[in-house]
Amino acid sequence: MATGRKSEQRSKLAGQRFELAVTLFNASYEAIVKLERWESLVGYFELKQIRRWPKDGLPLKRVDQVAAFFGLEAQAFIDDRIDQRDLMAALFRMKTRVIADGKKLIDLERVEPSPAPDYHARAIPDEFSGAFAAFMADRLRHFCGRRFVFDALDAFLENTPEGNGYFLITGDPGIGKSALMAKLIHDRNYLHHFNIGPQSINRPHHFLKNICRQLIHRYDLSCTSLPPDANLDGVLLNRLLAEAAQKLGEDEKMVIAIDALDEVDNTGVGMDANLLYLPVSLPAGVFVVATARRRKEMPFSVMNLKAFDLEANSPDNRDDAARYVRNHLKDKVFKAVIASWNTDEASVVDGLVDKSEGNFMYLRHVLPAIRAGNYQDGGLDELPQGLLNYYRHHWKQMRGKDEKTFDDLYRPVVCILATVKEAVSLDQIHDYTKIGHFDIQKAIYAWYEFLHTETGREARKEYYRVYHTLFQEFLYNEIEPGLTPFHRMIADYYLEQLGMAGDLDLDP
């Protein structure tokens, strides 16, 4: 019986993922089954049967054929260990490849299941573990370089006379601070915490609950559970750090990695308190490595602080950006697009690094767009200069294609996702905007590169939010100052649920 139930679950999961793939590629079953590669399947099943697969399940013996059509391994459709966002990203990449390659089916790298969390990772509270795992997996894709930062950190850990201290990595938004931190945590298994502003995981009590739990778990401390007042100040954190430091070996070090100090919401915290209630002085053998935006004013006063500025135009950072571009140039489709620019690869690498201004978020957006054929006419000259100009260029370009669809659909959906404080579902976006579910999904796919997708634990429902804070700030500052109309949309919905529609005035 158990085997039968498992097969049924896999069949239904495959059907649901088939529906997702169809929507992303063609938006209708009628369109997809007319293609020649589907003849063998249509011979077995009528269209009305195929349309029922998302609800009734996709026949397991046909999963290979369905997956092959989309350029994926069958495992991607039936293995629930494969994260939904990984699948969507693979489908999106495949779609861009098909477009760039003239609709010719080509191979795609296998979508692998997300690795099972190690024993230490299970100490992270449930409300953070899923978000952290997805955040790290996303930042680790295509990671390369950063040896010069790791060397500087290691020199501080080994040579600081005090034997403890803070190593603060600063840099502009999009330069890769979070990716660097994810790599350190992945490779070195540091205790860690990510402040993720768009998900509202950025309050001191989040940090205290998470890090204190990890300290207790890793160092087998006497405090086996957190008291109710543990998140009110830094008292318990100081005690646990001191107790854990006593358990360190002669040359052993404890390192706590904290990402995005600049995103911490310190509302309600005393004026004299450090960010996250971090200690002014750390016990012997204890270190904190953290990241923050450059020139961001923060209540952060500590002893033995080493600041490391990740300069965009430094030779080391430019070398890493060039390596990142060269890694993408290995792709045959990308090389074919570049060949149409009538320039050599070295000039392309140098030009892209110059255009990016050393910003990896720019490259993350632009390289897939080049591969998809969006910049064939003017080559390097057609590319915008810098990340903020890329956002402006893309916004204008998307609106120019169809102003009505843009203003009625894309703008409200994207701006709502920039307004919410956490990832939201299609149902929630519909509630706020009154836009139909199918149109919302269309908007999400059109703006996929700017969004982050999460899979909920219940019914594997997808939740969406804006990917990067700088894009959120661009919308807030330049497109709709304050995002006030979209705050009103959300407020109006909840007031309507309470029978108080029209009772709140958000106008200045």
CORHUCOR-V835208 format. One record per pair of residues at least 6 apart in sequence whose C-alpha atoms are under 7 Angstrom apart, sorted by the first residue. I is the first residue (numbers start at 1). J is the second residue. D is the distance in whole Angstrom. If there is no record, write none. Layout:
# CORHUCOR-V835208
I;J;D  I;J;D
This chain:
# CORHUCOR-V835208
10;78;5  11;57;5  11;58;5  11;59;6  11;60;6  11;78;7  12;54;6  12;55;7  12;56;6  12;57;4  12;58;6  13;77;7  13;78;6  14;57;7  14;58;6  14;77;5  14;78;5  15;53;5  15;54;4  15;55;7  15;57;5  15;58;5  16;54;4  17;77;6  18;54;7  19;54;6  21;91;7  22;28;7  22;29;7  24;445;7  25;95;6  26;32;6  29;51;7  33;42;7  63;74;6  64;74;5  67;73;6  67;74;5  71;94;7  71;105;7  71;106;7  71;107;6  71;108;6  72;108;6  72;110;7  73;110;6  76;82;7  76;87;7  76;111;6  81;113;5  81;114;6  82;112;7  82;113;4  82;114;6  83;113;7  83;114;6  84;455;6  85;453;6  85;454;6  87;111;7  94;108;7  96;372;5  97;372;7  98;104;6  98;105;6  99;372;7  100;333;7  100;371;7  100;372;5  100;373;6  101;333;7  120;218;7  123;213;6  123;214;6  123;217;6  124;210;6  124;213;7  124;214;6  125;210;6  132;194;7  136;182;5  139;178;7  139;179;5  139;182;7  140;179;6  140;182;7  140;183;6  144;320;7  144;324;6  145;320;5  146;320;7  148;316;7  163;284;6  163;285;6  164;282;6  164;283;7  164;284;5  164;285;5  164;286;5  164;287;5  165;282;6  165;286;7  165;287;5  165;288;6  165;303;7  165;304;5  165;305;6  166;287;6  166;288;5  166;289;6  166;304;6  166;305;5  166;306;6  167;288;6  167;289;5  167;290;6  167;305;6  167;306;5  167;307;6  168;289;6  168;290;5  168;291;6  168;306;6  168;307;5  168;308;6  169;290;6  169;291;5  169;292;6  169;307;6  169;308;5  169;309;6  169;310;7  170;291;6  170;292;5  170;293;5  170;294;5  170;308;6  170;309;5  170;310;6  171;292;7  171;293;5  171;294;5  171;309;6  171;310;5  171;311;6  172;293;6  172;294;6  173;293;7  173;470;7  174;359;6  174;360;6  174;361;5  175;312;7  175;359;5  175;360;5  175;361;7  176;360;6  177;291;6  178;259;6  181;259;7  190;255;6  190;256;6  190;257;6  191;214;7  191;255;7  191;256;5  191;257;6  192;211;7  192;256;5  192;257;5  192;258;6  193;207;6  193;257;6  193;258;5  193;259;6  194;258;6  194;259;5  194;260;7  195;201;6  195;202;5  195;259;6  195;260;6  195;261;7  195;263;6  195;264;6  196;202;6  196;263;7  197;263;6  198;421;6  198;422;6  199;421;6  199;422;4  199;423;7  200;421;6  200;422;6  202;263;6  202;264;5  202;265;6  203;264;6  203;265;5  203;266;7  204;276;4  205;231;5  207;276;7  208;231;6  208;237;7  209;231;7  212;237;6  215;240;7  216;223;7  216;224;7  219;244;6  221;244;7  230;236;6  233;277;6  234;277;5  234;278;7  238;279;7  242;283;6  245;283;6  245;284;7  245;285;7  245;286;7  252;285;7  253;285;5  253;286;6  254;285;6  254;286;5  254;287;6  255;286;6  255;287;5  255;288;6  256;287;6  256;288;5  256;289;6  257;288;6  257;289;5  257;290;6  258;289;6  258;290;5  258;291;7  259;290;6  259;291;5  260;291;5  260;292;5  261;291;6  261;292;5  262;292;5  262;293;6  262;296;7  262;298;7  274;299;5  274;300;5  274;301;6  275;299;6  275;300;6  280;301;6  280;302;4  280;303;6  281;302;6  281;303;5  311;317;7  312;357;6  312;358;5  312;359;7  313;357;7  313;358;6  317;358;7  318;353;7  318;358;6  321;353;6  321;358;6  321;360;7  322;349;6  322;353;6  325;349;6  326;349;7  329;335;6  333;371;7  334;371;5  337;371;7  337;373;7  337;376;7  341;379;5  351;380;7  355;384;7  355;385;5  355;386;6  356;362;6  356;363;6  356;385;7  356;386;5  356;387;7  357;386;6  362;386;7  362;387;5  365;449;7  375;382;7  384;390;5  384;393;7  399;406;5  409;443;7  410;443;5  412;433;7  413;440;7  413;443;7  415;475;7  415;486;7  416;486;6  417;465;5  417;466;6  418;465;7  418;466;6  418;472;5  419;483;7  419;486;7  419;487;7  422;465;7  423;463;5  423;464;5  423;465;5  424;463;5  424;464;5  424;465;7  425;462;6  425;463;4  425;464;6  426;437;6  426;440;7  430;436;6  430;437;6  431;493;7  432;489;6  432;490;5  432;493;6  433;489;7  450;466;6  450;467;5  451;464;7  451;465;6  451;466;5  451;467;5  452;464;6  452;465;5  452;466;6  452;467;5  453;462;6  453;463;6  453;464;5  453;465;7  454;462;6  454;463;5  454;464;6  455;461;6  455;462;5  455;463;6  456;462;6  456;463;7  466;472;7  476;482;5  476;483;5  488;506;7  492;501;6  492;502;7  495;501;5
